[in-house]
Amino acid sequence: SLTDSPVILKILHNWVPRVSHYFDKEHYTYVGHQIVIQESIEHFGAVVWPGALALSQYLESNQEQFNLKDKKVLEIGAGTGLVSIVACILGAYVTATDLPEVLENLSYNISRNTQNMNMHKPEVRKLVWGEGLNEDFPVSTYHYDFILATDVVYHHAALDSLLATMAYFCKPGTILLWANKFRFSTDYEFLEKVCNIFNVTILAEFPESNVKLLKATVREN
């Protein structure tokens, strides 16, 4: 299914020049809202990576194809929260998850950018890939329409846990949207594993930034 020709896109630099003199705040505009993201140089997860820009842009431009209004959305490895904020603005019930050390900055960004809007209040939760999934997110209670993941694949040791987490949350009817910068052979090896478990389509490619945006759904026997 990877042979379908994806849309070739460019990540639009639609953030506005910084008004503040702090190095750690970036201003973006999506879906008519200005979003201010505080980054932290202390942790990988606290920086806006190109996959997040690509997916935010795609969700904004393809609202008919992927209508998030009143849908249950889980973001894994939410980082700074940009994608979760965009999903929230698009009307989703959002649960943004990441490692404990990222949650403070993630919560700050999400509450700051969604507090005065008429939308479903997003939730921020700890999720360590592959750990405590049944306890923290029992299948009987939690079912998501969309799983969002951006730049979750890079040089780290948790790739098998990440794959297990994707497989755990992707039930029949769930759509996984995964945007990632492809740099290393390990990235492509992970993609191959994803293709072994899911039905996968490449929705879009952003060649300048080496980002691919993929849609995956569980194979129903």
RODO-2510 file (C-alpha; in nm, 4 decimals, decimal comma):
residues 221
     n   res          X          Y          Z
     1     s     0,0000     0,0000     0,0000
     2     l     0,3049     0,2253     0,0219
     3     t     0,3023     0,2577    -0,3561
     4     d     0,0186     0,5123    -0,3570
     5     s     0,1810     0,8396    -0,4427
     6     p     0,1876     1,0696    -0,1410
     7     v     0,1313     1,4422    -0,1661
     8     i     0,4603     1,6306    -0,1806
     9     l     0,4441     1,9256     0,0570
    10     k     0,6642     2,1886     0,2062
    11     i     0,6560     2,2785     0,5736
    12     l     0,5323     2,6356     0,5699
    13     h     0,7183     2,8630     0,8032
    14     n     0,4012     3,0024     0,9472
    15     w     0,5390     3,1122     1,2747
    16     v     0,5732     3,4807     1,3284
    17     p     0,8948     3,6521     1,4408
    18     r     0,9342     3,6507     1,8148
    19     v     0,8098     3,9509     1,9971
    20     s     0,9747     3,8525     2,3224
    21     h     1,3484     3,8495     2,3763
    22     y     1,3413     3,5061     2,5388
    23     f     1,5135     3,2441     2,3290
    24     d     1,2750     2,9758     2,4441
    25     k     0,9388     3,0827     2,3026
    26     e     0,8208     3,0180     1,9497
    27     h     0,5059     3,1677     1,8035
    28     y     0,3029     2,9637     1,5539
    29     t    -0,0268     3,0204     1,3804
    30     y    -0,2579     2,7290     1,3038
    31     v    -0,6322     2,7215     1,2418
    32     g    -0,6499     3,0969     1,2934
    33     h    -0,4988     3,0863     1,6415
    34     q    -0,1631     3,2125     1,7546
    35     i     0,0078     2,9419     1,9575
    36     v     0,3008     3,0254     2,1831
    37     i     0,5263     2,7312     2,2634
    38     q     0,7846     2,7362     2,5373
    39     e     1,0745     2,5087     2,4516
    40     s     1,3355     2,3729     2,6862
    41     i     1,6865     2,2938     2,5778
    42     e     1,7248     2,0510     2,8642
    43     h     1,5234     1,7694     2,7137
    44     f     1,4714     1,6203     2,3655
    45     g     1,0961     1,6149     2,4170
    46     a     1,0771     1,9849     2,4880
    47     v     1,1715     2,1113     2,1436
    48     v     0,9401     2,1489     1,8418
    49     w     1,0627     1,9011     1,5792
    50     p     0,9728     1,9163     1,2073
    51     g     0,7305     1,6230     1,2299
    52     a     0,5103     1,8253     1,4664
    53     l     0,5009     2,1173     1,2215
    54     a     0,4205     1,8801     0,9347
    55     l     0,1341     1,7071     1,1167
    56     s    -0,0085     2,0346     1,2530
    57     q    -0,0082     2,1792     0,9029
    58     y    -0,1650     1,8640     0,7557
    59     l    -0,4442     1,8483     1,0150
    60     e    -0,5234     2,2135     0,9528
    61     s    -0,5390     2,1645     0,5740
    62     n    -0,7249     1,8309     0,5687
    63     q    -1,0096     1,8821     0,8116
    64     e    -1,2614     1,7139     0,5812
    65     q    -1,0512     1,4015     0,5428
    66     f    -0,9600     1,3854     0,9129
    67     n    -1,2362     1,5545     1,1075
    68     l    -1,1245     1,5738     1,4695
    69     k    -1,4371     1,7446     1,6031
    70     d    -1,5603     1,5583     1,9126
    71     k    -1,3192     1,2722     1,8403
    72     k    -1,1052     1,1116     2,1095
    73     v    -0,7406     1,1797     2,0315
    74     l    -0,4313     1,0446     2,2069
    75     e    -0,0908     1,1939     2,1383
    76     i     0,2057     0,9775     2,2357
    77     g     0,5361     1,1525     2,2900
    78     a     0,3597     1,4886     2,2850
    79     g     0,6758     1,6869     2,3645
    80     t     0,5954     2,0570     2,3691
    81     g     0,2267     1,9926     2,2998
    82     l     0,1986     2,1763     1,9665
    83     v     0,0134     1,8951     1,7870
    84     s    -0,2183     1,8343     2,0832
    85     i    -0,3014     2,2063     2,0948
    86     v    -0,3852     2,2073     1,7226
    87     a    -0,6040     1,8953     1,7663
    88     c    -0,7761     2,0662     2,0574
    89     i    -0,8465     2,3792     1,8496
    90     l    -0,9924     2,1468     1,5841
    91     g    -1,2454     2,0276     1,8425
    92     a    -1,1012     1,6982     1,9685
    93     y    -1,1052     1,5486     2,3158
    94     v    -0,7274     1,5378     2,3550
    95     t    -0,5098     1,3352     2,5884
    96     a    -0,1450     1,4442     2,5553
    97     t     0,1095     1,2022     2,6990
    98     d     0,4834     1,1907     2,7506
    99     l     0,7537     1,0996     3,0002
   100     p     0,7288     1,2395     3,3552
   101     e     1,0175     1,4846     3,3068
   102     v     0,8436     1,6481     3,0094
   103     l     0,4991     1,6872     3,1655
   104     e     0,5539     2,0181     3,3419
   105     n     0,6465     2,2049     3,0230
   106     l     0,3834     2,0127     2,8251
   107     s     0,1086     2,1041     3,0752
   108     y     0,2197     2,4657     3,0782
   109     n     0,2041     2,4982     2,6987
   110     i    -0,1283     2,3189     2,6671
   111     s    -0,3080     2,5097     2,9434
   112     r    -0,1645     2,8424     2,8329
   113     n    -0,2825     2,7964     2,4732
   114     t    -0,6250     2,6451     2,5399
   115     q    -0,7459     2,8049     2,8631
   116     n    -0,9672     3,0785     2,7228
   117     m    -1,1122     2,8861     2,4313
   118     n    -1,4498     2,7281     2,3956
   119     m    -1,3265     2,3724     2,3450
   120     h    -1,2950     2,0378     2,5183
   121     k    -1,0470     2,0676     2,8006
   122     p    -0,7373     1,8648     2,7148
   123     e    -0,5830     1,6177     2,9550
   124     v    -0,2092     1,5689     3,0147
   125     r    -0,0935     1,2288     3,1384
   126     k     0,2225     1,0337     3,1964
   127     l     0,2837     0,7535     2,9498
   128     v     0,6081     0,5597     2,9379
   129     w     0,5942     0,3508     2,6213
   130     g     0,5220    -0,0123     2,6900
   131     e     0,4818     0,0353     3,0657
   132     g     0,1637     0,0008     3,2685
   133     l    -0,0650     0,0334     2,9652
   134     n    -0,3301    -0,2056     3,1004
   135     e    -0,3279    -0,0382     3,4405
   136     d    -0,3259     0,3240     3,3260
   137     f    -0,5280     0,2916     3,0046
   138     p    -0,7476    -0,0189     3,0386
   139     v    -0,8981    -0,1267     2,7071
   140     s    -1,2456    -0,1479     2,8573
   141     t    -1,2463     0,2272     2,9292
   142     y    -1,0142     0,3876     2,6759
   143     h    -1,0781     0,3839     2,3044
   144     y    -0,9287     0,6465     2,0771
   145     d    -1,0387     0,7535     1,7292
   146     f    -0,6933     0,8910     1,6493
   147     i    -0,3421     0,8262     1,7771
   148     l    -0,0998     1,1056     1,6877
   149     a     0,2782     1,0662     1,6967
   150     t     0,5499     1,2983     1,5654
   151     d     0,9247     1,2428     1,5555
   152     v     0,8952     0,9597     1,8051
   153     v     1,1528     0,7552     1,6137
   154     y     1,5173     0,8580     1,6448
   155     h     1,8224     0,7051     1,8150
   156     h     1,6737     0,5659     2,1333
   157     a     1,6390     0,2284     2,2978
   158     a     1,2608     0,2226     2,3323
   159     l     1,1603     0,1448     1,9728
   160     d     1,0159    -0,1985     2,0551
   161     s     0,8197    -0,0433     2,3432
   162     l     0,6982     0,2302     2,1082
   163     l     0,5750    -0,0278     1,8564
   164     a     0,4010    -0,2221     2,1349
   165     t     0,2355     0,1009     2,2510
   166     m     0,1125     0,1837     1,8992
   167     a    -0,0233    -0,1712     1,8675
   168     y    -0,1920    -0,1498     2,2099
   169     f    -0,3841     0,1696     2,1332
   170     c    -0,4673     0,0986     1,7681
   171     k    -0,7975    -0,0844     1,7816
   172     p    -1,0260    -0,1516     1,4843
   173     g    -1,1507     0,1925     1,3772
   174     t    -0,8511     0,3807     1,5199
   175     i    -0,6343     0,5850     1,2822
   176     l    -0,2672     0,6339     1,3661
   177     l    -0,1145     0,9458     1,2102
   178     w     0,2628     0,9382     1,2412
   179     a     0,4953     1,2086     1,1061
   180     n     0,8667     1,1543     1,1310
   181     k     1,1924     1,2854     0,9986
   182     f     1,3671     0,9919     0,8323
   183     r     1,7427     1,0106     0,8768
   184     f     1,8840     0,6744     0,9755
   185     s     1,8508     0,3142     0,8642
   186     t     1,6931     0,2434     1,2048
   187     d     1,4071     0,4791     1,1136
   188     y     1,3345     0,2760     0,8009
   189     e     1,3665    -0,0505     0,9921
   190     f     1,1031     0,0753     1,2350
   191     l     0,8788     0,1729     0,9411
   192     e     0,9143    -0,1817     0,8088
   193     k     0,7990    -0,3203     1,1435
   194     v     0,5011    -0,0842     1,1406
   195     c     0,4137    -0,2072     0,7892
   196     n     0,4268    -0,5671     0,9149
   197     i     0,1572    -0,5000     1,1738
   198     f    -0,0610    -0,2280     1,0219
   199     n    -0,2074    -0,1231     0,6906
   200     v     0,0136     0,1758     0,6089
   201     t    -0,0217     0,4578     0,3569
   202     i     0,2143     0,7505     0,3078
   203     l    -0,0147     1,0541     0,3068
   204     a     0,2463     1,3214     0,2440
   205     e     0,6176     1,3801     0,2121
   206     f     0,8067     1,6959     0,2982
   207     p     1,1339     1,6385     0,1093
   208     e     1,3117     1,9526     0,2308
   209     s     1,2899     1,8341     0,5882
   210     n     1,2941     1,4577     0,5139
   211     v     0,9575     1,4189     0,6863
   212     k     0,7081     1,1518     0,5890
   213     l     0,3508     1,1526     0,7176
   214     l     0,1972     0,8075     0,7430
   215     k    -0,1474     0,6761     0,8187
   216     a    -0,1757     0,3334     0,9782
   217     t    -0,4762     0,1230     1,0692
   218     v    -0,4924    -0,2162     1,2348
   219     r    -0,5325    -0,5171     1,0068
   220     e    -0,8694    -0,6739     1,0701
   221     n    -0,8733    -1,0471     1,0161
***
